[in-house]
Amino acid sequence: MNKQEVFSIMGSYYGNAYFRDATLTPEDARLIAQILDEINALGYHFSNLHALERVCDTRFVKVITQFYLSNANLMRDQTKEGLLCGLANREYKEAVPFLLREYRVSDREQIKYRAADVLRQIGDRGHEADYVALINEEAYCQCDGLYALLCNMKSQAAYPRIVELVHLYPAQFKFTFLQAAWRYRRTELLPEFERFLSDPESEIRTMAKHAIQKSERHGAGETAKGKTAQKSAQEKQA
């Protein structure tokens, strides 16, 4: 679509933000203008969907989710992602059931990944069981926001699967594992981190060092030393 065509559908205010988008379709131009009209009716003057990420207004949740569900079959992935990103706020816990539904039903990896990342950013502990159930599914083999979220939450229910996944699919999970699993502060994770000290990727080796340092700084190392000292004392007594 050229600039004139975009303007004819969206008007100049919205059109100025979108006419350079080479993948914009007439249908998407119409839908974006429609949802922006609905949002701006709440007292805003947004010209594009990215603006949703800069403002926290819980009224957005109902507007976005209802619009998404009504028009999901008409929107391209890029527009869907823009709406999902508009829900990435810790105050939007009301959006979690919708995001979980979208994660479960979407057949688009790009959309599933985005929904999981928004769930991570919201960080609602009330749905921990749902997150655990999803990563326990056999088909779960690509790291996404759910894995990071459960590490951040130090979910004990997820812990066995957190470790299992990095063993089954190290290339896919090692980055997030090293970045977030230290939060568990569990002594038995130190060997898991240490095995990546010889990883071919220098970034992963560095992350492994940092994960070990963070674990030790937050108590795991002290616990390990304490157990070792206790074991040595018991052996001497024996």
C-alpha positions in Angstrom: 0.0 0.0 0.0 1.2 3.5 -0.8 0.9 6.5 1.4 -2.2 7.8 -0.3 -3.9 4.4 0.1 -3.0 4.1 3.8 -4.3 7.7 4.4 -7.5 6.9 2.7 -8.2 4.1 5.2 -6.6 5.4 8.4 -6.6 9.1 8.0 -3.5 11.2 8.2 -3.0 11.0 12.0 -2.8 7.2 12.2 -1.6 7.0 8.6 1.6 8.9 9.3 2.6 6.2 11.8 1.9 3.3 9.4 2.4 4.3 5.8 6.0 3.1 5.8 4.9 -0.4 6.9 5.5 -2.5 3.8 3.4 -5.5 5.0 0.4 -3.4 6.0 -2.8 -4.7 4.4 -6.0 -2.7 3.8 -7.8 -5.0 6.3 -5.1 -4.4 9.0 -5.1 -0.7 8.4 -8.9 -0.6 9.0 -8.6 -2.8 12.1 -5.7 -0.7 13.6 -7.6 2.5 13.1 -10.7 0.9 14.7 -8.9 -0.2 17.9 -7.1 3.1 18.2 -10.4 4.9 17.9 -11.7 2.7 20.8 -8.6 3.4 22.9 -8.6 7.1 22.2 -12.3 7.3 23.2 -11.0 6.7 26.7 -9.2 10.1 26.6 -6.0 9.4 24.7 -4.5 10.6 21.5 -2.4 7.6 20.4 -1.3 7.4 16.8 0.0 3.8 16.9 -0.3 0.6 18.9 3.2 1.0 20.5 1.8 3.8 22.6 -0.2 1.2 24.6 3.0 0.0 26.2 3.9 3.4 27.6 0.7 3.9 29.6 -0.9 1.8 32.4 -4.7 1.9 32.2 -6.6 -1.2 33.3 -9.4 -0.2 31.0 -7.2 -1.2 28.1 -7.5 -4.9 29.1 -11.2 -5.3 28.3 -10.9 -3.2 25.1 -7.9 -5.0 23.7 -9.0 -8.6 24.6 -12.5 -8.2 23.3 -11.3 -6.6 20.1 -8.6 -9.3 19.6 -11.1 -12.1 20.1 -13.6 -10.6 17.7 -11.0 -10.0 15.0 -8.3 -12.6 15.5 -9.1 -14.3 12.1 -8.7 -11.0 10.3 -5.5 -9.7 11.7 -1.9 -10.4 10.6 0.6 -11.6 13.2 2.3 -8.3 13.5 -0.9 -6.5 14.6 -1.7 -9.3 17.0 1.7 -8.9 18.6 1.1 -5.2 18.9 -2.1 -5.8 20.8 -0.5 -8.5 23.0 2.4 -6.1 23.9 -0.2 -3.6 25.0 -1.1 -6.0 27.8 2.5 -6.3 29.1 2.0 -4.5 32.5 2.1 -6.0 36.0 -1.2 -4.3 36.8 -3.0 -6.3 34.0 -3.5 -9.6 35.8 -7.1 -9.6 34.5 -5.5 -10.4 31.1 -3.8 -13.6 32.2 -6.7 -16.0 31.3 -6.9 -14.5 27.8 -3.2 -14.8 27.3 -3.2 -18.4 28.5 -6.0 -19.2 26.1 -4.2 -17.6 23.2 -1.0 -19.5 24.1 -2.9 -22.8 24.1 -5.0 -22.3 20.9 -2.6 -20.4 18.6 -0.8 -22.5 16.0 1.6 -19.6 15.3 4.9 -19.9 17.2 5.4 -16.2 17.0 2.1 -15.5 18.8 2.7 -18.2 21.4 6.1 -16.7 22.1 4.7 -13.2 22.4 1.9 -14.3 24.7 4.4 -16.2 26.9 6.6 -13.1 27.1 3.7 -10.9 28.2 2.7 -13.5 30.8 6.3 -13.2 32.1 6.1 -9.5 32.3 2.8 -9.6 34.2 4.2 -12.2 36.5 0.9 -13.3 38.1 1.6 -16.0 40.7 -2.1 -16.9 40.9 -1.8 -19.0 37.7 1.4 -20.9 38.6 -0.4 -24.2 38.1 -1.3 -23.3 34.6 2.3 -22.3 33.7 3.6 -25.5 35.2 1.1 -27.6 33.2 2.1 -25.9 30.0 5.9 -26.5 30.3 5.1 -30.1 31.3 3.5 -30.8 28.0 5.5 -33.2 25.8 5.4 -30.7 22.9 7.1 -28.0 25.0 10.6 -27.9 23.6 11.3 -24.2 22.8 12.2 -21.8 25.6 9.9 -18.9 26.1 8.6 -16.6 28.8 6.9 -19.3 30.8 10.2 -21.0 31.5 11.7 -17.7 32.7 8.6 -16.7 34.6 8.7 -20.0 36.6 12.4 -19.5 37.4 11.7 -16.0 38.5 8.9 -17.2 40.7 11.2 -20.0 42.1 8.3 -22.4 41.5 9.0 -25.6 43.3 6.4 -27.4 41.3 8.2 -26.5 38.1 11.7 -27.2 39.4 12.1 -30.8 38.1 10.9 -29.8 34.7 13.1 -26.7 34.6 16.2 -28.9 35.0 14.9 -31.7 32.7 14.3 -29.3 29.8 17.9 -27.9 29.9 19.1 -31.5 29.8 16.8 -32.5 26.9 17.2 -29.3 24.9 20.4 -27.5 26.1 20.7 -25.3 23.0 17.2 -24.0 23.4 17.1 -23.5 27.2 20.7 -22.9 28.4 20.6 -19.1 28.0 17.4 -18.6 30.1 18.4 -21.4 32.5 21.7 -19.6 33.3 20.0 -16.2 33.4 17.2 -17.1 35.8 17.5 -20.5 37.5 20.1 -19.3 40.1 17.1 -17.7 41.8 16.2 -21.1 43.2 19.3 -20.8 45.4 19.6 -24.6 45.4 22.9 -26.3 46.0 22.3 -29.0 43.5 22.1 -26.5 40.7 25.8 -25.6 41.0 26.9 -28.6 39.0 24.3 -27.8 36.5 25.8 -24.4 36.0 29.3 -25.7 36.1 28.8 -28.0 33.1 28.3 -24.9 30.9 31.7 -23.5 31.9 33.1 -25.5 29.0 30.4 -24.5 26.5 31.6 -23.6 23.0 29.9 -20.2 23.2 31.9 -17.6 25.2 28.7 -15.8 26.2 27.3 -19.0 27.8 30.6 -19.6 29.6 30.4 -16.1 31.1 26.8 -16.6 32.0 27.6 -19.8 33.8 30.2 -18.1 35.9 27.8 -15.4 36.8 25.1 -17.9 37.7 27.5 -19.7 40.0 28.6 -16.4 41.6 25.0 -15.3 42.1 24.1 -18.7 43.6 27.0 -18.5 46.0 26.3 -14.8 46.8 22.7 -15.6 47.7 23.4 -18.6 49.9 23.7 -21.7 47.7 27.5 -21.8 47.9 27.4 -21.4 51.7 25.0 -24.2 51.9 27.2 -26.4 49.8 30.3 -25.5 51.9 28.2 -26.2 55.1 27.2 -29.7 53.9 30.8 -30.5 52.9 32.1 -29.4 56.3 29.4 -31.4 58.0 30.2 -34.5 56.0 33.9 -34.2 56.7 33.2 -33.8 60.4 31.0 -36.9 60.4 33.7 -38.9 58.5 36.3 -37.9 61.1 34.1 -39.0 63.9 33.5 -42.3 62.2 
